Amino acid sequence: MTKCIAFHSYKGGTGKSTISSNLSASLAKKGLTAVLLDVDVYAPSLQDYFQWQPKKSINDYLFENANIDEVIHDLTPVLNKFESGDGEQSESKGKLLVAFSSTSKDEIYKLDGAVRQEGSKIQLLRKFLMLREEIVSKYNADFIIIDTSPGIRYWSINSLAIADTILLSLKLDGIDLKGTRLLAKEIYESLTKLGTKSYLLLNRAAGYCLPPNLAGETSASNQEIYENTVGNQSTVVSKLSADVGMDTILSIPCYCDIQFDSNEFLTALKFPNHPFAGKINALIEKLEKI
């Protein structure tokens, strides 16, 4: 049975695209068929992430200018250039299929304008629902992973509506905490009543990098600030979880060694022994049990 997982957030910059891409690729490496959908239609980024320029996009499918085969791109060969944990190159046992949103300004305007017209909006929604059904029936997908638009927008809400499970990615800053409470009240409560499961996914949390001082050493004051931050974080998370009625599925620390990598690309495959890869594998284990 296909599991449909949507990554959502109140605002951008919470790591949705990075986590969803690494999750999809890791699922394929483990022998599963993962279909990754870039439904961040207002600011699509996966084309740059995968360095892939598709001839047809999800936009074309929605406006009936392309069929499903033209929109779904088999990127499994991209995975095969990465080494396994023992340093050997290995072919993926599964499949990574990706559908991109158009990065064309005109196409984004066209899609945004269409949802302002009631008739067009309903037709687009039907096509979007059909997209999921065709992926399930034609590609026998084990997982459909959706990278949504942040916030409360038409396409983000519709993406959440077709998902079985929502992972709300957030950083523990004041804006994200306030926005998470808003999303839980305005959107997630209604979807939960319909059977959708939702979880908090903490990203770039404290707990990995110990801040050094300028001399490259750790000072007592830095150590104190660091320990207080980690301690306060646990309290904040517990209160947030209780307030919104959502459990935390995973906490991913801020890995400075990869955050500042200008060529960040499928880190979980590039560095299979890195703690980040371990976190992605832990997320897979949790999702398989849901």
Secondary structure, DSSP 8 states (H G I E B T S, - for coil): --EEEEEE-SSS-SSHHHHHHHHHHHHHHTT-EEEEEEE-TTS--HHHHHT---SS-HHHHHTTSS-HHHH-EE-HHHHTTSB-TTS-B---SSEEEEE-----HHHHHHHHHHTTSHHHHHHHHHHHHHHHHHHHHHH--SEEEEEE-SSS-HHHHHHHHT-SEEEEEE-SSHHHHHHHHHHIIIIIHHHHHTT-EEEEEEEEESSS-----TTSS--HHHHHHHHHHHHHHHHHHHHHHHHHT--EEEEEE--HHHHT-TT---HHHHSTTSHHHHHHHHHHHHHHH-
